Amino acid sequence: METAGSVVLATERYGSAESWKYFAKDAVMERRRDGSKGESRGNSIVGVFKSVFLPQGYPESVSDDYLQYQFWDTVQAFSSSLSGTLATQASLKGVGVGNQEATVAAATVTWLLRDGTGMLGRILFAWQKGSKLDSEAKKWRLFADVLNDIAMFMEILAPYFPAFFTLIVCTAGIFKSLVGVAGGATRAALTVHQARRDNMADISAKDGSQETLVNLAGLLVSLMLIPLVTDNLILTVSLFLLFTVLHLFANYKAVRSVVMETLNEARLSIVLQRYLRDGRVLSPLEANQREPVFLEFRKKVPIKLGVRLQEVVESPEDLNLALKENSMPYLLGVRNGCVCVCLGPEASVHDEIRAMCQAVWLSSKLSPPTSRDPPTQSNWEMVHESHKMMDTTFNPFLKGVEAAGWDTKRTLLDWDEWRVEWKTKNN
């Protein structure tokens, strides 16, 4: 508040946390906090807590869904920490801790076998599914946590099946290795989404601090739990199931709270199908709420992106059919029950989105229940129809997508690396 004889020279603020004013009075510059805006970042317990556990510039430096996601992520981490304590206790009991007849060598061999199989599983899983973890981060994040709970439950039961103890803990070790790859990779993908100032490192570091605090709290609670559950299988299993339900519920709420503005196959399919139905483009919030977060095993025509030419056409005649009605830098075809897309090297991000839109439309036409009746068109006729449909539909659709708030400068579509240059009839 200005006082008599003072003039405001300048104002400054620290993000949205606090605001200060500089006054000139009697040839002296004085700095005063503006009490009407925000609160002091460093002079309150809340301010200190924010500076320690939240990224610099919060909330402007992160996505709008950051706080809700981190809340549920904290709840799931706490429950997972308690479940992990029960599983660790069972594993130690199984390898012979507290048993005078057990040998150090046998326990060491069991532990090494568990770790070794887990390492192999980690390498194989990253090789097979690494590219999927970006495009379907929500699904694999939830899958990782479900698999983690299964692995811990196996470890809890393993000591009660001594003849199969090594087999069970090795299998659980493989599961946990998959959890490590999927959980770590999808967390990195979510960090990229949350970072609005290219501050991925800061967000990741603060997420680590939050997780450490939660694990400390879980450690204190675990110290009280261990005396209660020792040699009590019924109580151990009951508490584990309780923590597991809380863990899975919190994880579901966490991935449901994420609102990604980039298009992957699921979100693009949802937005496109709604647009073709009534001409309305869903916002990122609406589409993310409809996006499935569980891995799907229902039967549908799969889509393969960035494939080799021979997966789209198998003869010069097929190539001419693929080029018919097509002036775009990609080729589409239906082979072996799959919609395959072959991409040219000059294709832009918008071309990739258009190709995916056509592939989604073809897949929906060929998938149940729309494909119950015998098709009246050949596969190539449907491909040609999709080209004509996109010629009239795609540009208005793309403008609507951009106006709705979607990021069309990049995508999370799962393209492989094959790029093909082909000769047209004119050549």
C-alpha positions in Angstrom: 0.0 0.0 0.0 1.4 3.4 -1.0 2.2 5.9 1.8 2.3 9.7 1.7 5.4 11.0 -0.1 6.3 7.6 -1.6 6.3 6.6 -5.3 6.1 3.1 -6.7 9.2 2.5 -8.9 8.8 -1.1 -9.8 7.0 -4.3 -8.9 8.4 -7.9 -9.0 6.9 -11.3 -8.3 8.2 -14.8 -7.8 6.0 -16.9 -10.1 2.6 -16.8 -8.5 3.9 -17.2 -5.0 4.6 -13.6 -3.9 4.7 -10.0 -5.1 6.9 -7.1 -4.0 7.0 -3.4 -4.7 9.9 -0.9 -4.7 9.1 2.6 -3.3 11.1 5.8 -3.6 10.9 8.0 -0.5 13.3 10.8 0.5 15.8 9.7 -2.2 15.9 6.1 -0.7 14.6 3.0 -2.4 12.6 0.7 -0.2 11.3 -2.9 -0.9 8.0 -4.0 0.6 6.0 -7.2 0.1 2.6 -6.8 -1.5 0.3 -8.5 1.0 -2.6 -8.6 -1.4 -1.0 -11.2 -3.8 0.0 -14.7 -2.9 2.1 -15.6 0.1 5.8 -15.5 0.9 7.6 -18.5 -0.6 10.2 -18.8 2.0 8.6 -17.4 5.2 6.0 -20.1 5.8 5.9 -23.8 6.3 3.8 -24.2 3.1 6.3 -22.1 1.2 9.2 -24.2 2.3 7.3 -27.4 1.5 6.5 -26.2 -2.0 10.1 -25.2 -2.7 11.4 -28.6 -1.5 8.9 -31.0 -3.1 7.3 -29.1 -6.1 9.1 -28.0 -9.3 10.3 -24.4 -9.6 7.6 -22.2 -11.0 4.8 -24.4 -9.9 2.0 -24.3 -11.0 2.9 -22.4 -14.2 5.8 -24.7 -15.0 3.8 -27.9 -15.1 0.6 -29.3 -16.8 -2.8 -28.7 -15.3 -3.2 -32.3 -14.3 0.1 -32.4 -12.3 -1.2 -32.0 -8.8 -4.0 -34.5 -9.2 -1.7 -37.1 -10.7 0.9 -36.6 -8.1 -1.6 -37.0 -5.3 -2.8 -40.3 -6.5 0.7 -41.4 -7.4 1.7 -40.6 -3.8 -1.2 -42.8 -2.4 -0.2 -45.7 -4.7 3.5 -45.4 -3.7 2.6 -45.5 0.0 0.4 -48.6 -0.3 3.0 -50.3 -2.6 5.7 -49.6 0.0 3.6 -51.4 2.7 2.9 -54.3 0.4 6.6 -54.5 -0.5 7.5 -54.8 3.2 5.2 -57.9 3.5 6.7 -59.4 0.4 10.3 -58.8 1.5 9.7 -60.4 4.8 8.2 -63.5 3.1 11.2 -63.7 0.7 13.7 -63.5 3.5 11.9 -66.2 5.4 11.8 -68.3 2.3 15.6 -68.2 1.7 16.2 -69.2 5.4 16.5 -66.2 7.5 15.7 -67.4 11.1 16.1 -71.0 10.1 19.1 -72.7 11.6 19.0 -75.5 9.0 19.3 -73.0 6.0 22.8 -72.4 4.5 24.2 -69.1 3.3 25.2 -70.7 0.0 21.7 -71.9 -0.8 20.2 -68.5 0.0 22.8 -66.8 -2.1 22.1 -69.1 -5.1 18.4 -68.5 -4.8 18.9 -64.7 -4.7 21.3 -64.8 -7.6 18.9 -66.9 -9.7 16.1 -64.5 -9.0 18.2 -61.5 -10.0 19.6 -63.1 -13.0 16.3 -64.2 -14.5 15.0 -60.7 -13.7 17.9 -59.1 -15.7 17.1 -61.3 -18.7 13.4 -60.5 -18.5 14.2 -56.7 -18.4 16.3 -56.9 -21.6 13.8 -59.0 -23.5 10.8 -56.8 -22.5 12.6 -53.6 -23.4 13.5 -55.1 -26.8 9.9 -56.3 -27.6 7.8 -53.5 -26.1 10.1 -50.5 -25.7 8.5 -48.4 -28.5 5.0 -49.1 -27.2 5.7 -47.5 -23.8 5.6 -44.0 -25.3 2.5 -44.4 -27.4 0.5 -46.2 -24.7 2.0 -44.8 -21.5 -1.2 -45.0 -19.5 -1.9 -48.6 -20.3 1.6 -49.8 -19.6 1.8 -47.8 -16.4 -1.3 -49.5 -15.1 -0.1 -52.9 -16.4 3.2 -52.4 -14.5 1.4 -51.8 -11.2 -0.9 -54.8 -11.6 2.0 -57.0 -12.5 3.9 -55.7 -9.5 1.1 -56.7 -7.1 1.0 -60.1 -8.7 4.7 -60.5 -8.2 4.5 -59.5 -4.5 1.7 -61.8 -3.9 3.7 -64.7 -5.3 6.6 -63.8 -3.0 4.3 -63.8 0.0 3.0 -67.3 -0.8 6.4 -68.7 -1.9 7.7 -69.8 1.6 4.6 -72.0 2.0 5.6 -74.0 -1.1 9.3 -74.8 -0.3 9.6 -77.4 -3.2 8.8 -74.6 -5.7 10.2 -71.7 -3.8 13.1 -70.9 -6.3 10.8 -71.2 -9.3 8.2 -68.9 -7.7 10.6 -66.2 -6.7 12.4 -66.3 -10.1 9.0 -65.9 -11.8 8.3 -63.0 -9.5 11.7 -61.6 -10.2 10.9 -61.6 -14.0 7.6 -59.9 -13.3 9.3 -57.2 -11.2 11.9 -56.6 -13.9 9.1 -56.0 -16.4 7.6 -53.6 -13.8 10.9 -51.7 -13.6 11.1 -51.2 -17.3 7.5 -50.3 -17.9 7.1 -48.2 -14.8 10.4 -46.2 -15.4 9.8 -45.7 -19.1 6.2 -44.6 -18.7 7.1 -42.3 -15.8 9.6 -40.6 -18.1 6.9 -40.2 -20.8 4.5 -38.6 -18.3 7.3 -36.3 -17.1 7.7 -35.1 -20.7 4.0 -34.4 -20.7 4.0 -32.5 -17.4 7.0 -30.3 -18.2 5.8 -27.0 -19.7 9.2 -25.3 -19.6 11.4 -28.1 -20.7 12.0 -28.7 -17.0 12.0 -32.5 -17.2 15.0 -32.9 -14.9 13.5 -30.7 -12.2 10.1 -32.5 -12.3 11.9 -35.9 -12.2 14.1 -34.8 -9.2 11.1 -33.4 -7.2 9.1 -36.6 -8.0 12.1 -38.5 -6.5 11.9 -36.4 -3.4 8.2 -37.0 -3.1 8.7 -40.7 -3.5 11.5 -40.7 -0.9 9.2 -38.9 1.6 6.4 -41.4 1.0 8.8 -44.4 1.4 10.0 -42.9 4.7 6.4 -42.7 5.9 5.9 -46.3 4.7 9.0 -47.4 6.5 7.7 -46.0 9.8 4.3 -47.8 9.4 6.1 -51.0 8.3 8.1 -51.0 11.6 4.7 -51.2 13.4 3.3 -53.8 11.1 6.1 -56.4 11.1 5.6 -57.6 14.7 1.9 -58.1 14.0 2.2 -60.1 10.8 5.2 -62.3 11.7 4.2 -66.0 11.4 0.6 -64.9 10.7 -0.3 -65.8 7.1 -4.0 -64.8 7.4 -3.2 -61.3 8.7 -0.4 -61.0 6.1 -2.6 -61.9 3.2 -5.5 -59.8 4.5 -3.4 -56.7 4.8 -1.8 -57.3 1.5 -5.2 -57.5 -0.2 -6.2 -54.3 1.5 -3.1 -52.5 0.4 -3.4 -54.0 -3.1 -6.9 -52.7 -3.6 -5.8 -49.2 -2.5 -2.8 -49.4 -4.7 -4.7 -50.4 -7.8 -7.5 -47.8 -7.2 -5.0 -45.0 -6.7 -3.1 -46.1 -9.9 -6.4 -46.1 -11.9 -7.2 -42.6 -10.6 -3.7 -41.4 -11.4 -3.7 -42.5 -15.0 -7.3 -41.3 -15.5 -6.3 -37.9 -14.3 -3.6 -37.5 -17.0 -4.8 -35.3 -19.9 -2.4 -35.6 -22.8 -2.7 -33.2 -25.7 -0.7 -35.3 -28.1 -2.5 -37.9 -30.3 -1.8 -41.6 -30.1 -3.8 -44.3 -31.8 -6.5 -44.6 -29.1 -7.1 -40.9 -28.7 -7.0 -40.2 -32.5 -9.5 -43.0 -33.1 -11.9 -41.6 -30.4 -11.7 -38.1 -31.8 -12.1 -39.2 -35.4 -15.0 -41.5 -34.8 -16.9 -38.7 -33.0 -16.1 -36.2 -35.7 -17.4 -38.6 -38.4 -20.5 -39.2 -36.4 -21.7 -35.7 -35.7 -19.0 -33.2 -36.8 -17.8 -32.3 -33.3 -14.1 -32.5 -32.3 -13.6 -33.6 -28.7 -11.2 -31.6 -26.5 -8.2 -33.3 -25.0 -10.0 -33.6 -21.6 -13.0 -35.3 -23.2 -11.0 -37.7 -25.3 -8.6 -38.7 -22.4 -11.7 -39.5 -20.3 -12.8 -41.9 -22.9 -9.4 -43.4 -23.6 -9.1 -47.1 -22.5 -6.4 -47.5 -19.8 -6.4 -51.3 -19.7 -4.5 -53.4 -22.3 -7.1 -54.7 -24.7 -7.3 -58.3 -26.0 -10.6 -58.0 -27.9 -10.5 -59.0 -31.6 -10.0 -56.1 -34.0 -8.1 -55.5 -37.2 -4.7 -54.3 -36.1 -2.8 -51.3 -37.6 0.9 -51.5 -38.5 2.6 -48.2 -39.2 5.9 -47.6 -41.1 6.1 -51.1 -42.6 8.1 -52.4 -45.5 6.6 -52.1 -49.0 6.1 -55.9 -49.4 3.7 -55.8 -46.4 1.4 -53.4 -48.4 1.8 -54.7 -52.0 3.1 -57.9 -53.4 3.0 -57.2 -57.2 3.3 -54.2 -59.6 -0.5 -54.5 -60.1 -1.0 -54.0 -56.3 1.3 -51.0 -56.4 -0.8 -49.4 -59.1 -3.9 -50.1 -57.0 -2.3 -48.6 -53.9 -1.4 -45.4 -55.9 -4.9 -45.1 -57.4 -6.8 -42.0 -56.0 -3.7 -41.4 -53.9 -1.5 -38.3 -54.1 -0.1 -38.6 -50.5 3.4 -39.6 -49.4 2.2 -42.9 -48.0 0.6 -46.2 -49.2 -2.2 -48.1 -47.5 -3.1 -51.7 -47.9 -4.9 -54.6 -46.1 -2.8 -57.7 -45.9 -3.1 -60.8 -43.7 -5.9 -59.2 -41.6 -3.9 -56.1 -40.9 -4.2 -52.5 -42.1 -0.6 -51.6 -43.1 0.8 -48.2 -43.8 4.0 -47.6 -45.8 5.5 -44.1 -45.3 7.5 -42.0 -47.7 10.6 -40.2 -46.5 9.2 -36.7 -47.2 6.0 -37.3 -45.1 5.2 -34.6 -42.5 3.6 -35.0 -39.1 0.3 -34.0 -40.7 0.7 -36.7 -43.3 1.3 -39.2 -40.5 -1.9 -38.0 -38.8 -3.9 -38.3 -42.1 -2.5 -41.8 -42.8 -3.4 -42.9 -39.3 -7.0 -41.5 -39.7 -7.4 -43.5 -42.9 -6.0 -46.6 -41.2 -8.4 -46.1 -38.2 -11.3 -45.8 -40.6 -10.4 -48.9 -42.5 -9.8 -50.9 -39.3 -13.3 -49.9 -38.0 -14.9 -51.0 -41.3 -13.2 -54.3 -41.2 -13.5 -55.0 -37.4 -16.5 -56.7 -35.7 -19.4 -55.9 -35.4 -19.3 -53.9 -38.6 -17.8 -56.8 -40.5 -20.3 -59.5 -39.5 -21.9 -59.4 -43.0 -19.8 -60.4 -46.0 -18.0 -57.3 -47.4 -19.6 -55.8 -50.5 -16.3 -54.1 -51.5 -12.8 -55.5 -52.0 -10.0 -54.3 -49.7 -8.6 -52.1 -52.4 -12.0 -50.5 -53.1 -12.3 -49.7 -49.4 -8.7 -48.2 -49.5 -9.7 -46.0 -52.5 -12.9 -44.9 -50.7 -10.8 -43.9 -47.7 -8.6 -41.7 -49.9 -11.7 -39.9 -51.3 -13.2 -39.5 -47.8 -10.0 -38.0 -46.5 -9.7 -35.6 -49.4 -12.9 -33.9 -48.3 -12.8 -34.6 -44.5 -9.2 -34.3 -43.3 -8.4 -30.6 -43.6 -11.6 -29.4 -41.7 -10.9 -32.2 -39.2 -7.3 -31.1 -38.7 -8.3 -27.4 -38.2 -10.9 -28.5 -35.6 -8.3 -30.6 -33.8 -5.9 -27.7 -33.6 -8.7 -25.4 -32.4 -9.8 -27.8 -29.7 -6.3 -27.6 -28.2 -4.5 -30.7 -29.5 -0.8 -30.6 -30.3 -0.4 -31.5 -34.0 3.3 -30.6 -34.1 4.2 -34.0 -32.8 2.4 -37.3 -32.2 2.7 -40.5 -30.1 1.8 -42.8 -33.0 3.8 -46.0 -33.0 5.6 -45.7 -36.4 8.3 -48.1 -37.3 11.4 -46.9 -39.1 10.9 -48.2 -42.7 10.6 -45.4 -45.3 10.0 -46.2 -49.0 10.4 -44.3 -52.2 8.2 -45.6 -55.0 7.8 -44.9 -58.7 4.5 -43.6 -59.9 2.9 -44.2 -63.4 4.1 -40.8 -64.5 7.7 -41.7 -63.7 
